């Protein structure tokens, strides 16, 4: 173990002092940060395209150079470029797989920028949304298979291109563990700075903290990547490692450029924030802090006292083609009965007693719920739930019966099913209809709507900006803690759908100065 630590120390020191590698790291970091800086706003530009292409080329060149150096070989830069060109297709595959494997981990801060630019057919997006559980299982299985093949078989492909023996599974596992340890240290350090910003709220402290977090991430990436490449090459002995002093001026220049780019990204993060403006307050399922049973008339009467901008609630079609106010597709959790709304008529459903938050209430019909909302002058955000058992003309009947009434009330409708969104917009073009996204992975332009309800776990400024580019608001669901609400507010969301309405109102009354820590927290999470 002591020998291994000594070798690792030599590799790390070489990675940070070898002038050729230092030039490569400077160029790679500069381009990574340049792409992040250029991709702050939605859309493509010539500079962004050139930067992305250059980034791919420099990444391949730097990986080749790291492999050559830590393998103890002596190779000139032209020879390295010839090696890159000789194995261009293999390198292209390595780069593609690396990008795919890095996507769930932020893609070095570019993940949301990639997803927010991805345009796909609406039918494909809707299929993924409506079948998200089996799709996620399939994608997760494919991801694990791809990761296993890449990390375990990769060294053998690498050895063909670099004339090395290739690392064993144990060596690669150890290298990945070290990288994970470095990432953990970076996360802990970053969260410590977030905690400091809770106390020291000055803008200068925020600037310093963002710069330190970014610098730490770059250092962690360099050391982690070097360790993995070293393991792939079979971990040569320290005495085999070579050092080169030529090219020091170029290395210093590129290092300086990378520091300047860090400053630009830091400035963009701190000063290009959306205004901490008014936020639409939306009560999720018509409750606030557990007062009342979700989606019932009693809860609606209680929550309207707090004057939310909207009360979000859910509808299911019943067996007799009526509408009942209910979120779950099965009644087992709330009513203790293993049945779905399509198994029972509206009259049968209204007899059921729901139990939640040590309270009880009967299921509400949609006409009764709507009458109470109108009597209280409360706008609704109606979520239409769909199942394969729905009648063919369900949405048409809903639009005909309730479309004009909801529009007159100032209420809106949204759904996970894009077919509902598209049909309602055709039948009731003056009624505002939005789309709910269970995960954020495409540009909203792919699925036109009057507003979007983004899932908050993968929300980012890029998705909100993409919605604004289409001229529509972006709401986030479901932030319930004070910290999460402040982070979503810092992202510039137009509104939040929450189970803690009173808490959200308190959060939006805080000053921007007191919530600057949320800017740093969002920045950290964009890389995680």
VOMI-850598 format. One record per residue (C-alpha): residue in one letter; x, y, z. Coordinates in nm, 2 decimals, m for minus. Layout:
residues N
a | X | Y | Z
...
end
This chain:
residues 528
x | 0.00 | 0.00 | 0.00
x | 0.28 | 0.24 | 0.08
x | 0.44 | 0.16 | m0.25
x | 0.11 | 0.23 | m0.43
x | 0.07 | 0.56 | m0.25
x | 0.43 | 0.66 | m0.35
x | 0.36 | 0.57 | m0.72
x | 0.03 | 0.76 | m0.71
x | 0.20 | 1.06 | m0.56
x | 0.46 | 1.05 | m0.84
x | 0.19 | 1.03 | m1.11
x | m0.01 | 1.32 | m0.96
x | 0.31 | 1.54 | m0.93
x | 0.40 | 1.46 | m1.29
x | 0.05 | 1.54 | m1.41
x | 0.07 | 1.89 | m1.26
x | 0.43 | 1.97 | m1.35
x | 0.50 | 1.81 | m1.68
x | 0.49 | 2.10 | m1.93
x | 0.33 | 1.90 | m2.21
x | 0.05 | 1.78 | m1.98
x | 0.02 | 2.12 | m1.82
x | m0.04 | 2.28 | m2.17
x | m0.31 | 2.01 | m2.24
x | m0.49 | 2.07 | m1.91
x | m0.48 | 2.44 | m1.96
x | m0.63 | 2.41 | m2.31
x | m0.89 | 2.15 | m2.20
x | m1.01 | 2.35 | m1.90
x | m1.02 | 2.67 | m2.10
x | m1.24 | 2.50 | m2.36
x | m1.47 | 2.33 | m2.11
x | m1.53 | 2.66 | m1.93
x | m1.56 | 2.84 | m2.27
x | m1.84 | 2.60 | m2.37
x | m2.01 | 2.65 | m2.04
x | m1.98 | 3.03 | m2.07
x | m2.11 | 3.03 | m2.43
x | m2.40 | 2.80 | m2.36
x | m2.55 | 3.00 | m2.08
x | m2.83 | 3.10 | m2.32
x | m3.04 | 2.86 | m2.53
x | m2.96 | 2.80 | m2.89
x | m2.64 | 2.76 | m3.09
x | m2.38 | 3.00 | m3.22
x | m2.08 | 2.96 | m3.45
x | m1.84 | 3.02 | m3.15
x | m2.02 | 2.75 | m2.95
x | m2.00 | 2.50 | m3.23
x | m1.63 | 2.57 | m3.29
x | m1.56 | 2.55 | m2.91
x | m1.74 | 2.21 | m2.88
x | m1.54 | 2.06 | m3.18
x | m1.22 | 2.20 | m3.04
x | m1.30 | 2.06 | m2.70
x | m1.34 | 1.71 | m2.85
x | m1.01 | 1.73 | m3.03
x | m0.82 | 1.86 | m2.73
x | m0.98 | 1.60 | m2.50
x | m0.86 | 1.31 | m2.73
x | m0.52 | 1.47 | m2.77
x | m0.48 | 1.51 | m2.39
x | m0.59 | 1.16 | m2.31
x | m0.34 | 1.03 | m2.56
x | m0.07 | 1.25 | m2.41
x | m0.15 | 1.14 | m2.06
x | m0.13 | 0.77 | m2.16
x | 0.20 | 0.83 | m2.33
x | 0.36 | 1.01 | m2.04
x | 0.24 | 0.79 | m1.76
x | 0.35 | 0.49 | m1.96
x | 0.71 | 0.62 | m1.96
x | 0.73 | 0.66 | m2.33
x | 0.90 | 0.93 | m2.53
x | 0.69 | 1.07 | m2.81
x | 0.69 | 1.41 | m2.98
x | 0.38 | 1.61 | m3.03
x | 0.36 | 1.53 | m3.41
x | 0.39 | 1.16 | m3.31
x | 0.10 | 1.20 | m3.06
x | m0.12 | 1.36 | m3.32
x | m0.04 | 1.08 | m3.57
x | m0.14 | 0.83 | m3.30
x | m0.46 | 1.02 | m3.25
x | m0.54 | 1.01 | m3.62
x | m0.44 | 0.65 | m3.65
x | m0.70 | 0.55 | m3.39
x | m0.95 | 0.82 | m3.46
x | m1.25 | 0.59 | m3.47
x | m1.16 | 0.41 | m3.15
x | m1.10 | 0.75 | m2.99
x | m1.43 | 0.88 | m3.11
x | m1.60 | 0.58 | m2.95
x | m1.41 | 0.63 | m2.63
x | m1.52 | 0.99 | m2.62
x | m1.88 | 0.91 | m2.70
x | m1.90 | 0.65 | m2.43
x | m1.73 | 0.89 | m2.18
x | m1.99 | 1.15 | m2.25
x | m2.28 | 0.91 | m2.21
x | m2.13 | 0.78 | m1.88
x | m2.07 | 1.14 | m1.75
x | m2.42 | 1.26 | m1.84
x | m2.59 | 1.15 | m1.51
x | m2.30 | 1.32 | m1.32
x | m2.34 | 1.66 | m1.47
x | m2.11 | 1.61 | m1.77
x | m1.85 | 1.84 | m1.62
x | m2.10 | 2.12 | m1.58
x | m2.24 | 2.09 | m1.93
x | m2.52 | 1.83 | m1.87
x | m2.82 | 2.06 | m1.85
x | m2.68 | 2.27 | m2.13
x | m2.68 | 1.96 | m2.35
x | m3.03 | 1.84 | m2.25
x | m3.18 | 2.19 | m2.29
x | m3.06 | 2.19 | m2.66
x | m3.19 | 1.84 | m2.74
x | m3.48 | 1.84 | m2.98
x | m3.68 | 1.52 | m3.03
x | m4.02 | 1.41 | m3.17
x | m4.31 | 1.48 | m2.94
x | m4.44 | 1.12 | m2.98
x | m4.11 | 0.98 | m2.86
x | m4.10 | 1.22 | m2.56
x | m4.46 | 1.13 | m2.47
x | m4.38 | 0.75 | m2.49
x | m4.09 | 0.79 | m2.25
x | m4.30 | 1.00 | m2.01
x | m4.59 | 0.77 | m2.00
x | m4.37 | 0.46 | m1.97
x | m4.10 | 0.62 | m1.76
x | m4.05 | 0.34 | m1.51
x | m3.98 | 0.06 | m1.76
x | m3.78 | 0.30 | m1.97
x | m3.57 | 0.41 | m1.67
x | m3.51 | 0.04 | m1.58
x | m3.40 | m0.03 | m1.94
x | m3.18 | 0.27 | m1.96
x | m3.03 | 0.20 | m1.62
x | m2.95 | m0.16 | m1.72
x | m2.79 | m0.04 | m2.05
x | m2.59 | 0.22 | m1.86
x | m2.45 | m0.04 | m1.62
x | m2.37 | m0.27 | m1.90
x | m2.20 | 0.00 | m2.10
x | m2.00 | 0.12 | m1.79
x | m1.89 | m0.24 | m1.72
x | m1.77 | m0.30 | m2.07
x | m1.60 | 0.04 | m2.09
x | m1.41 | 0.02 | m1.77
x | m1.32 | m0.35 | m1.78
x | m1.26 | m0.40 | m2.15
x | m1.14 | m0.05 | m2.22
x | m0.78 | m0.12 | m2.12
x | m0.75 | m0.39 | m2.38
x | m0.86 | m0.15 | m2.65
x | m0.63 | 0.11 | m2.51
x | m0.33 | m0.13 | m2.50
x | m0.38 | m0.19 | m2.88
x | m0.35 | 0.18 | m2.94
x | m0.08 | 0.26 | m2.68
x | 0.13 | m0.06 | m2.67
x | 0.07 | m0.11 | m2.30
x | m0.04 | m0.42 | m2.11
x | m0.36 | m0.26 | m1.99
x | m0.49 | m0.24 | m1.63
x | m0.66 | m0.51 | m1.44
x | m1.01 | m0.49 | m1.30
x | m0.86 | m0.44 | m0.95
x | m0.64 | m0.16 | m1.07
x | m0.92 | 0.02 | m1.25
x | m1.16 | m0.03 | m0.95
x | m0.90 | 0.12 | m0.72
x | m0.85 | 0.42 | m0.96
x | m1.23 | 0.48 | m0.97
x | m1.24 | 0.46 | m0.59
x | m0.97 | 0.72 | m0.57
x | m1.16 | 0.95 | m0.81
x | m1.48 | 0.90 | m0.61
x | m1.28 | 0.99 | m0.29
x | m1.15 | 1.31 | m0.46
x | m1.51 | 1.40 | m0.56
x | m1.63 | 1.34 | m0.21
x | m1.36 | 1.58 | m0.07
x | m1.46 | 1.84 | m0.33
x | m1.83 | 1.81 | m0.24
x | m1.76 | 1.83 | 0.13
x | m1.54 | 2.14 | 0.08
x | m1.80 | 2.30 | m0.15
x | m2.08 | 2.24 | 0.10
x | m1.86 | 2.39 | 0.37
x | m1.84 | 2.71 | 0.16
x | m2.22 | 2.70 | 0.12
x | m2.25 | 2.69 | 0.50
x | m2.01 | 2.99 | 0.53
x | m2.23 | 3.19 | 0.29
x | m2.52 | 3.14 | 0.52
x | m2.33 | 3.36 | 0.77
x | m2.12 | 3.58 | 0.55
x | m2.36 | 3.70 | 0.28
x | m2.15 | 3.96 | 0.10
x | m2.12 | 3.94 | m0.28
x | m1.74 | 3.94 | m0.26
x | m1.75 | 3.62 | m0.05
x | m1.98 | 3.46 | m0.31
x | m1.74 | 3.54 | m0.59
x | m1.45 | 3.40 | m0.40
x | m1.65 | 3.09 | m0.31
x | m1.76 | 3.02 | m0.66
x | m1.40 | 3.06 | m0.79
x | m1.26 | 2.82 | m0.52
x | m1.53 | 2.56 | m0.60
x | m1.45 | 2.58 | m0.97
x | m1.08 | 2.56 | m0.91
x | m1.13 | 2.26 | m0.68
x | m1.34 | 2.08 | m0.94
x | m1.08 | 2.13 | m1.21
x | m0.81 | 2.00 | m0.98
x | m1.02 | 1.70 | m0.88
x | m1.09 | 1.62 | m1.25
x | m0.72 | 1.64 | m1.35
x | m0.61 | 1.41 | m1.07
x | m0.90 | 1.17 | m1.11
x | m0.86 | 1.14 | m1.49
x | m0.49 | 1.09 | m1.46
x | m0.54 | 0.82 | m1.20
x | m0.78 | 0.63 | m1.42
x | m0.56 | 0.66 | m1.73
x | m0.26 | 0.54 | m1.52
x | m0.46 | 0.24 | m1.41
x | m0.56 | 0.17 | m1.77
x | m0.20 | 0.17 | m1.87
x | m0.12 | m0.09 | m1.61
x | 0.04 | 0.14 | m1.35
x | 0.40 | 0.16 | m1.45
x | 0.68 | 0.20 | m1.20
x | 0.77 | 0.55 | m1.09
x | 1.12 | 0.53 | m1.23
x | 0.96 | 0.49 | m1.58
x | 0.79 | 0.82 | m1.56
x | 0.95 | 1.09 | m1.77
x | 0.96 | 1.47 | m1.72
x | 1.00 | 1.73 | m1.99
x | 1.08 | 2.10 | m1.94
x | 1.02 | 2.23 | m2.30
x | 0.72 | 2.43 | m2.37
x | 0.71 | 2.60 | m2.03
x | 0.60 | 2.94 | m2.17
x | 0.31 | 2.78 | m2.36
x | 0.20 | 2.59 | m2.05
x | 0.20 | 2.91 | m1.84
x | 0.00 | 3.10 | m2.11
x | m0.26 | 2.83 | m2.13
x | m0.28 | 2.80 | m1.75
x | m0.33 | 3.18 | m1.73
x | m0.61 | 3.15 | m2.00
x | m0.78 | 2.88 | m1.79
x | m0.77 | 3.11 | m1.48
x | m0.92 | 3.39 | m1.69
x | m1.20 | 3.16 | m1.81
x | m1.26 | 3.06 | m1.45
x | m1.30 | 3.42 | m1.37
x | m1.55 | 3.47 | m1.66
x | m1.76 | 3.17 | m1.55
x | m1.75 | 3.29 | m1.19
x | m1.87 | 3.64 | m1.30
x | m2.14 | 3.49 | m1.51
x | m2.26 | 3.28 | m1.22
x | m2.27 | 3.57 | m0.98
x | m2.39 | 3.86 | m1.19
x | m2.60 | 3.69 | m1.46
x | m2.86 | 3.56 | m1.22
x | m3.23 | 3.61 | m1.29
x | m3.40 | 3.88 | m1.08
x | m3.53 | 3.76 | m0.74
x | m3.87 | 3.87 | m0.85
x | m4.23 | 3.77 | m0.76
x | m4.30 | 3.39 | m0.76
x | m4.64 | 3.23 | m0.84
x | m4.74 | 3.04 | m0.53
x | m4.91 | 2.71 | m0.61
x | m5.06 | 2.47 | m0.35
x | m4.98 | 2.11 | m0.45
x | m5.30 | 1.89 | m0.42
x | m5.47 | 2.18 | m0.24
x | m5.29 | 2.14 | 0.10
x | m5.06 | 2.34 | 0.31
x | m4.84 | 2.18 | 0.57
x | m5.06 | 1.87 | 0.60
x | m5.38 | 2.06 | 0.69
x | m5.66 | 1.86 | 0.53
x | m5.67 | 1.55 | 0.31
x | m5.53 | 1.61 | m0.04
x | m5.76 | 1.68 | m0.32
x | m6.07 | 1.72 | m0.11
x | m6.32 | 2.01 | m0.07
x | m6.23 | 2.05 | 0.29
x | m5.86 | 2.10 | 0.22
x | m5.95 | 2.34 | m0.06
x | m6.15 | 2.56 | 0.18
x | m5.86 | 2.56 | 0.43
x | m5.59 | 2.65 | 0.18
x | m5.78 | 2.93 | 0.01
x | m5.75 | 3.12 | 0.34
x | m5.38 | 3.16 | 0.25
x | m5.47 | 3.30 | m0.09
x | m5.25 | 3.09 | m0.32
x | m5.22 | 3.20 | m0.68
x | m5.33 | 2.85 | m0.79
x | m5.45 | 2.54 | m0.62
x | m5.31 | 2.24 | m0.81
x | m5.53 | 1.93 | m0.81
x | m5.58 | 1.61 | m1.00
x | m5.86 | 1.44 | m1.20
x | m5.93 | 1.08 | m1.30
x | m6.21 | 0.95 | m1.52
x | m6.45 | 0.71 | m1.34
x | m6.62 | 0.40 | m1.47
x | m6.93 | 0.60 | m1.57
x | m6.72 | 0.86 | m1.75
x | m6.74 | 1.12 | m1.48
x | m6.45 | 1.30 | m1.31
x | m6.33 | 1.25 | m0.96
x | m6.07 | 1.46 | m0.78
x | m5.79 | 1.21 | m0.70
x | m5.41 | 1.18 | m0.76
x | m5.33 | 0.81 | m0.71
x | m5.44 | 0.57 | m0.97
x | m5.51 | 0.31 | m0.70
x | m5.72 | 0.38 | m0.39
x | m5.53 | 0.14 | m0.16
x | m5.31 | 0.41 | 0.01
x | m5.57 | 0.67 | 0.08
x | m5.89 | 0.46 | 0.11
x | m5.76 | 0.12 | 0.20
x | m5.93 | m0.03 | m0.11
x | m5.74 | m0.21 | m0.39
x | m5.93 | m0.05 | m0.68
x | m5.89 | 0.22 | m0.94
x | m6.13 | 0.50 | m1.04
x | m6.21 | 0.31 | m1.35
x | m6.34 | 0.02 | m1.14
x | m6.61 | 0.23 | m0.97
x | m6.87 | 0.48 | m1.06
x | m6.86 | 0.84 | m0.93
x | m7.14 | 0.76 | m0.68
x | m6.94 | 0.46 | m0.54
x | m6.62 | 0.66 | m0.52
x | m6.79 | 0.95 | m0.33
x | m6.89 | 0.70 | m0.05
x | m6.52 | 0.62 | 0.02
x | m6.35 | 0.78 | 0.31
x | m5.99 | 0.90 | 0.27
x | m5.74 | 0.90 | 0.55
x | m5.43 | 1.12 | 0.55
x | m5.24 | 1.34 | 0.81
x | m5.45 | 1.19 | 1.09
x | m5.76 | 1.34 | 0.92
x | m6.03 | 1.20 | 0.71
x | m6.26 | 1.32 | 0.43
x | m6.47 | 1.18 | 0.15
x | m6.37 | 1.18 | m0.21
x | m6.48 | 1.49 | m0.40
x | m6.65 | 1.49 | m0.74
x | m6.51 | 1.74 | m0.99
x | m6.83 | 1.95 | m1.02
x | m6.85 | 1.99 | m0.65
x | m6.48 | 2.08 | m0.62
x | m6.51 | 2.33 | m0.90
x | m6.82 | 2.50 | m0.75
x | m6.63 | 2.55 | m0.42
x | m6.33 | 2.70 | m0.60
x | m6.55 | 2.94 | m0.79
x | m6.73 | 3.04 | m0.47
x | m6.40 | 3.12 | m0.31
x | m6.27 | 3.29 | m0.63
x | m5.98 | 3.05 | m0.63
x | m5.80 | 2.98 | m0.95
x | m5.71 | 2.61 | m1.02
x | m5.43 | 2.43 | m1.19
x | m5.60 | 2.11 | m1.30
x | m5.39 | 1.81 | m1.37
x | m5.57 | 1.55 | m1.60
x | m5.45 | 1.20 | m1.53
x | m5.47 | 0.95 | m1.81
x | m5.47 | 0.57 | m1.82
x | m5.52 | 0.31 | m2.09
x | m5.88 | 0.26 | m1.97
x | m6.00 | 0.62 | m2.04
x | m6.28 | 0.66 | m2.29
x | m6.19 | 0.78 | m2.63
x | m6.37 | 1.11 | m2.61
x | m6.28 | 1.19 | m2.25
x | m6.07 | 1.50 | m2.33
x | m6.32 | 1.63 | m2.59
x | m6.61 | 1.60 | m2.33
x | m6.39 | 1.78 | m2.07
x | m6.30 | 2.06 | m2.31
x | m6.67 | 2.10 | m2.42
x | m6.81 | 2.10 | m2.06
x | m6.54 | 2.28 | m1.86
x | m6.31 | 2.46 | m2.11
x | m6.49 | 2.79 | m2.13
x | m6.57 | 2.78 | m1.76
x | m6.21 | 2.73 | m1.65
x | m6.08 | 3.00 | m1.89
x | m6.34 | 3.24 | m1.74
x | m6.22 | 3.16 | m1.39
x | m5.86 | 3.22 | m1.49
x | m5.77 | 2.86 | m1.42
x | m5.53 | 2.65 | m1.62
x | m5.48 | 2.28 | m1.71
x | m5.17 | 2.06 | m1.73
x | m5.09 | 1.70 | m1.78
x | m4.81 | 1.44 | m1.81
x | m4.97 | 1.32 | m2.13
x | m4.88 | 1.54 | m2.43
x | m5.18 | 1.40 | m2.62
x | m5.40 | 1.58 | m2.37
x | m5.20 | 1.90 | m2.40
x | m5.22 | 1.90 | m2.78
x | m5.59 | 1.81 | m2.79
x | m5.70 | 2.07 | m2.54
x | m5.50 | 2.34 | m2.72
x | m5.68 | 2.26 | m3.04
x | m6.02 | 2.24 | m2.88
x | m5.98 | 2.53 | m2.64
x | m5.71 | 2.76 | m2.79
x | m5.78 | 3.04 | m2.54
x | m5.74 | 2.81 | m2.23
x | m5.38 | 2.79 | m2.10
x | m5.26 | 2.43 | m2.11
x | m4.92 | 2.32 | m1.98
x | m4.71 | 2.01 | m1.99
x | m4.56 | 1.83 | m1.68
x | m4.21 | 1.69 | m1.73
x | m4.12 | 1.41 | m1.48
x | m3.75 | 1.47 | m1.58
x | m3.59 | 1.74 | m1.78
x | m3.41 | 1.60 | m2.08
x | m3.53 | 1.79 | m2.40
x | m3.57 | 2.14 | m2.52
x | m3.93 | 2.26 | m2.46
x | m3.95 | 2.35 | m2.83
x | m4.00 | 1.98 | m2.89
x | m4.33 | 1.98 | m2.71
x | m4.51 | 2.32 | m2.74
x | m4.73 | 2.43 | m2.45
x | m4.86 | 2.74 | m2.28
x | m4.64 | 2.67 | m1.97
x | m4.42 | 2.39 | m1.83
x | m4.41 | 2.22 | m1.49
x | m4.05 | 2.11 | m1.46
x | m3.94 | 1.85 | m1.20
x | m3.72 | 2.03 | m0.96
x | m3.45 | 1.76 | m0.91
x | m3.30 | 1.82 | m1.25
x | m3.42 | 2.18 | m1.30
x | m3.16 | 2.44 | m1.41
x | m3.14 | 2.79 | m1.55
x | m3.11 | 2.65 | m1.90
x | m3.45 | 2.48 | m1.90
x | m3.61 | 2.79 | m1.75
x | m3.44 | 3.00 | m2.01
x | m3.55 | 2.77 | m2.28
x | m3.91 | 2.80 | m2.17
x | m3.88 | 3.18 | m2.16
x | m3.73 | 3.17 | m2.51
x | m4.06 | 3.02 | m2.62
x | m4.24 | 3.30 | m2.43
x | m4.40 | 3.08 | m2.16
x | m4.36 | 3.05 | m1.79
x | m4.18 | 2.77 | m1.61
x | m4.31 | 2.63 | m1.28
x | m4.11 | 2.38 | m1.06
x | m4.25 | 2.09 | m0.85
x | m4.24 | 2.00 | m0.57
x | m4.00 | 2.19 | m0.34
x | m4.10 | 2.16 | 0.02
x | m3.80 | 2.25 | 0.23
x | m3.68 | 2.61 | 0.28
x | m3.34 | 2.54 | 0.13
x | m3.50 | 2.38 | m0.19
x | m3.74 | 2.67 | m0.23
x | m3.46 | 2.92 | m0.21
x | m3.26 | 2.73 | m0.47
x | m3.55 | 2.72 | m0.71
x | m3.61 | 3.09 | m0.65
x | m3.25 | 3.16 | m0.73
x | m3.28 | 2.97 | m1.06
x | m3.54 | 3.22 | m1.17
x | m3.85 | 3.00 | m1.17
x | m4.18 | 3.17 | m1.24
x | m4.35 | 2.97 | m0.98
x | m4.33 | 2.67 | m0.74
x | m4.58 | 2.40 | m0.68
x | m4.54 | 2.30 | m0.31
x | m4.70 | 2.12 | m0.02
x | m4.58 | 2.40 | 0.21
x | m4.75 | 2.71 | 0.08
x | m4.70 | 2.93 | 0.38
x | m4.33 | 2.84 | 0.39
x | m4.29 | 2.93 | 0.02
x | m4.46 | 3.27 | 0.09
x | m4.21 | 3.34 | 0.37
x | m3.92 | 3.24 | 0.15
x | m4.01 | 3.48 | m0.13
x | m4.02 | 3.76 | 0.12
x | m3.65 | 3.72 | 0.20
x | m3.39 | 3.96 | 0.06
x | m3.16 | 3.85 | m0.22
x | m2.86 | 3.92 | 0.00
x | m2.97 | 3.66 | 0.26
x | m3.02 | 3.39 | m0.01
x | m2.69 | 3.43 | m0.20
x | m2.58 | 3.10 | m0.07
x | m2.84 | 2.94 | m0.30
x | m2.65 | 3.07 | m0.61
x | m2.34 | 2.88 | m0.49
x | m2.54 | 2.57 | m0.41
x | m2.70 | 2.56 | m0.76
x | m2.35 | 2.61 | m0.91
x | m2.21 | 2.31 | m0.71
x | m2.51 | 2.09 | m0.81
x | m2.46 | 2.18 | m1.18
x | m2.13 | 1.99 | m1.16
x | m2.25 | 1.70 | m0.94
end
